[in-house]
């Protein structure tokens, strides 16, 4: 494997990504037969099958996936090298691929704008997705840094806290619990909930919060995979919700939603900046992480004790 080339790794990556010889060949500027010969030669050199040839296309074997991981790691290293050379030359340039869980889209633009004011020549590519999507992109080397509430545990990462993430119960303004102080867990568990999809950080936090009550979350209400839809459903009176305080600032200020005074809330979680432990940090990553640790918290909406309309400072 010492004579393995970057071209060969890029060939494996293209076939894994596109699944068809002709599509991969077109993406790489090769003919189909030439690319097939490259794959066959690589399999002979490695003495392992990289792909299963199926009617649906080329499916990577376990060996092929190992080559794919190596290909992505090499591309990360080359990007780091390019940025490092620029830093040595005194250029404050580079590229940052930033992944943000969907809850973070309410403050990510302000963070990025403030960072770009300090380092205007760093190119930022932003990806928004749910927790599972962002973790998958981080695992697959498709993003450099992720902003999320709970770092993944199935692979090693660097994780640093840059701000508080309060979670609260919300209801429409005319709800019977509006104005009630210190609502118990048992009482709030009797309400009909609008909840995020399984695996979301907010849902996991709600499940933990209600774990010592006799109620199961599956029995409480309706699953909705969008914070925006949840907010509109709550405003319409379809139920209450447990949600990030960062997502409801405008609705609370406009009097369309209230935050219920449930005991032991807001639940204080934290926002993390997360990157893979096994990759070198580029100057762009270092600059962004320094910015977050020094200034990130000031761009997060501030929530005080939850009831009633003056919830945000």
Buried (B, 14 or more C-beta within 10 A) or exposed (E): EEEBEEEBBBBBBBBBBBBBBEBBBBBBEBEBEEBBEBBEEBBEEBEBBBBEEEEEBBEBBEBBEBBBBBBBBBBBEEBBEBBBEBBEEEEBBBBBBBBBBBBBBBBBEEBBEBBEEBBEEBEBEBBBBBBBBBBBBBBEBBBBBBBBBBBBEEEEBBBBBBBBBBBBBBBBBEBEBBEEEEBEBEBBBEBEBBBBBEEBBBBBBBBEBBEEBEBEBEEBBEBBEEBEEBBBBBBEEBBBBBBBBBBBBEBBEEEBBBBBBBEEBBBEBBBBBBBBEEBEBBBBBEBBBEBBBEBBBEBBBBBEEBBBEEBBE
